[in-house]
Amino acid sequence: MSQKIRISGLYAVTPDEPDTALLLHKVRLALAGGARWLQYRNKFADRALRHEQAAALKSLVQAHAARLIINDDFALAREIDADGVHLGCEDGSISVARDVLGPGKIIGASCYNRPPLAFEAVAQGADYVAFGAFFPSSIKPAAARAEIELLRTVRAVLPVPVVAIGGITIDNATSLLAAGADALAVISAVFAVPDVGQAARQFSNLFQQDTPHDFAQSGTL
């Protein structure tokens, strides 16, 4: 685990964009704005398009010294040699994903508003955990809501970075950072605005004065 990079800062998550050229354009702007973590997420693309887009994004993030995480699909992550995978509770076993991807890759886990899921994920080898939705989300309007106080609770006991997600905007982001979030996973407030680069820059600037958290186990992300 000591060779992995600790997740922090803006964690940009791609929209469901069928136009690969447009997707790459938006991601390029986000990376130029300071995003160094990108999760490829497209719930509506077929397998061929997902592979095409993920492979293209891999080349793009490498050119910007960023990292690419694949949503849900650890087989795709292996195929394109992505930096890791992010799994929901119905997306397969963390231990199986680790066997498939190997020890050097990053595995994240969605834990919603349920801390016990985070403890189990860490026990299985997850490198970071994500909680949310903290605010109403246009992407997942029916998502379970998490209270901001949850971040303070889990930050005190979890040995891995904590990512906040769900309805995050530049106006509410600081409350999540103050509560202990290490990274902010953002879709619409970065990719659904007129100036993607400026939006990414605003989020990235929130972390300029942030001091990395100390974790109970050294050598995590």
C-alpha distance (Angstrom), angle and dihedral (degrees) to the residues before:
residue distance angle dihedral
M1 . . .
S2 3.81 . .
Q3 3.83 92.1 .
K4 3.79 93.9 58.7
I5 3.77 122.6 98.1
R6 3.79 118.2 -120.2
I7 3.80 112.7 -112.2
S8 3.78 112.5 -121.5
G9 3.78 139.2 137.6
L10 3.78 127.9 29.7
Y11 3.80 111.9 -1.8
A12 3.81 102.2 -167.0
V13 3.81 116.2 -156.6
T14 3.80 117.9 -159.6
P15 3.81 122.8 -120.6
D16 3.81 123.2 -123.6
E17 3.81 93.2 -87.2
P18 3.83 117.7 166.2
D19 3.83 93.8 -171.6
T20 3.79 105.3 82.8
A21 3.80 94.1 -165.9
L22 3.81 91.3 52.7
L23 3.80 91.3 45.8
L24 3.79 91.5 52.6
H25 3.80 91.0 47.4
K26 3.80 92.3 53.8
V27 3.79 93.3 44.6
R28 3.80 91.0 49.1
L29 3.79 89.0 55.7
A30 3.81 91.7 48.0
L31 3.78 91.4 50.8
A32 3.79 91.0 48.2
G33 3.80 86.6 52.4
G34 3.78 91.8 58.1
A35 3.80 107.4 -88.3
R36 3.78 108.5 146.3
W37 3.79 97.9 172.1
L38 3.79 121.8 59.1
Q39 3.78 127.9 -179.1
Y40 3.78 115.5 -160.3
R41 3.79 108.2 -141.5
N42 3.81 125.3 167.6
K43 3.79 115.0 154.3
F44 3.80 95.8 -179.1
A45 3.81 105.1 44.3
D46 3.79 120.9 102.3
R47 3.77 121.4 -120.8
A48 3.80 95.2 -92.8
L49 3.79 93.8 51.4
R50 3.79 92.6 45.0
H51 3.79 90.0 53.6
E52 3.81 91.9 46.7
Q53 3.78 93.7 49.6
A54 3.79 95.9 42.1
A55 3.81 92.4 50.3
A56 3.79 91.6 48.7
L57 3.79 91.3 48.6
K58 3.79 90.8 50.0
S59 3.81 90.6 60.3
L60 3.79 91.7 45.0
V61 3.80 97.0 50.6
Q62 3.79 91.2 46.3
A63 3.79 89.5 56.0
H64 3.82 88.5 55.7
A65 3.81 96.1 43.9
A66 3.80 88.7 -114.2
R67 3.81 132.6 133.7
L68 3.81 129.1 -115.3
I69 3.79 122.7 -146.4
I70 3.81 120.5 -173.9
N71 3.79 118.5 -138.9
D72 3.82 116.1 -126.0
D73 3.81 99.5 -26.6
F74 3.80 116.6 91.3
A75 3.82 91.1 170.2
L76 3.79 89.5 60.7
A77 3.79 90.2 45.2
R78 3.78 89.0 56.2
E79 3.81 93.6 45.3
I80 3.79 94.3 57.1
D81 3.81 95.7 30.7
A82 3.81 93.5 -119.2
D83 3.77 119.8 -179.8
G84 3.78 92.0 -107.9
V85 3.79 149.8 -49.5
H86 3.78 137.3 -97.3
L87 3.80 116.8 -143.0
G88 3.78 133.1 -162.5
C89 3.76 121.2 -152.4
E90 3.82 90.9 -91.4
D91 3.81 97.7 43.1
G92 3.78 99.8 86.7
S93 3.75 138.9 -83.8
I94 3.79 121.9 -44.6
S95 3.78 89.7 -142.8
V96 3.82 91.2 53.3
A97 3.80 90.3 47.8
R98 3.79 88.9 51.8
D99 3.80 91.0 51.6
V100 3.80 89.9 50.3
L101 3.78 98.2 44.0
G102 3.78 101.0 33.3
P103 3.80 132.1 -131.2
G104 3.80 97.1 -65.4
K105 3.80 97.6 62.8
I106 3.79 128.3 88.6
I107 3.79 121.5 -115.1
G108 3.78 122.3 -168.7
A109 3.78 128.5 -174.2
S110 3.79 133.8 -152.7
C111 3.78 110.3 -130.3
Y112 3.82 99.3 172.1
N113 3.82 107.2 -164.0
R114 3.81 95.1 -31.6
P115 3.83 117.4 101.8
P116 3.84 93.0 -172.0
L117 3.81 88.0 66.3
A118 3.80 88.8 56.4
F119 3.79 93.9 52.2
E120 3.80 90.1 49.5
A121 3.79 92.0 47.0
V122 3.79 91.9 51.8
A123 3.80 90.2 47.6
Q124 3.81 88.5 54.7
G125 3.79 92.3 50.0
A126 3.81 107.2 -90.7
D127 3.80 113.2 162.2
Y128 3.79 95.9 -154.1
V129 3.80 137.6 4.4
A130 3.81 131.4 -143.4
F131 3.79 128.7 -148.1
G132 3.82 130.9 -168.8
A133 2.91 173.6 7.3
F134 3.78 90.6 -128.7
F135 3.80 94.0 166.4
P136 3.81 135.0 22.0
S137 3.79 108.5 -69.2
S138 3.79 126.7 -151.4
I139 3.81 88.9 -160.6
K140 3.81 94.5 53.9
P141 3.82 106.8 16.2
A142 3.81 92.1 170.4
A143 3.80 95.1 49.2
A144 3.79 117.5 131.5
R145 3.79 111.2 -101.0
A146 3.77 122.4 -122.1
E147 3.79 124.1 -156.5
I148 3.79 118.0 -124.6
E149 3.79 89.8 -127.1
L150 3.81 87.1 67.5
L151 3.81 88.4 71.8
R152 3.79 92.0 58.1
T153 3.78 90.8 49.2
V154 3.79 97.6 49.7
R155 3.80 94.9 38.1
A156 3.79 88.8 62.4
V157 3.80 94.2 56.0
L158 3.80 110.8 23.8
P159 3.82 119.0 93.1
V160 3.82 95.2 -152.5
P161 3.81 135.4 64.3
V162 3.79 118.7 -80.3
V163 3.80 122.2 -138.7
A164 3.81 121.9 -160.1
I165 3.80 120.7 -148.7
G166 3.77 140.7 170.9
G167 3.80 129.6 77.7
I168 3.80 93.5 -8.7
T169 3.80 116.9 169.0
I170 3.76 133.6 172.3
D171 3.81 87.8 -101.7
N172 3.81 97.3 55.8
A173 3.81 99.6 30.9
T174 3.79 97.1 90.7
S175 3.81 91.9 60.8
L176 3.80 89.1 59.8
L177 3.78 93.4 47.6
A178 3.79 91.1 48.9
A179 3.80 89.0 53.0
G180 3.80 92.3 54.3
A181 3.81 109.4 -88.5
D182 3.79 111.7 154.5
A183 3.79 94.8 -163.5
L184 3.80 138.1 13.8
A185 3.80 118.9 -135.9
V186 3.79 107.4 -150.9
I187 3.81 133.1 176.7
S188 3.81 115.2 157.8
A189 3.81 99.2 28.6
V190 3.81 88.2 58.9
F191 3.79 106.6 29.5
A192 3.82 102.9 30.0
V193 3.80 97.2 55.5
P194 3.80 129.7 89.9
D195 3.82 95.2 -112.4
V196 3.80 109.3 41.2
G197 3.79 94.2 174.8
Q198 3.78 94.0 52.2
A199 3.81 91.7 47.5
A200 3.79 91.5 51.6
R201 3.80 90.1 47.2
Q202 3.80 91.9 52.6
F203 3.80 91.7 52.3
S204 3.80 93.1 44.0
N205 3.79 91.4 51.0
L206 3.81 90.0 59.7
F207 3.79 88.2 69.8
Q208 3.79 98.3 49.2
Q209 3.80 92.3 94.2
D210 3.80 95.2 32.7
T211 3.79 117.0 120.0
P212 3.81 114.2 -142.7
H213 3.77 113.9 -111.3
D214 3.76 120.9 -114.3
F215 3.80 113.0 -120.9
A216 3.76 128.2 -147.6
Q217 3.80 90.4 -123.8
S218 3.79 117.5 48.6
G219 3.77 116.8 -140.6
T220 3.80 98.2 41.7
L221 3.80 120.5 126.6
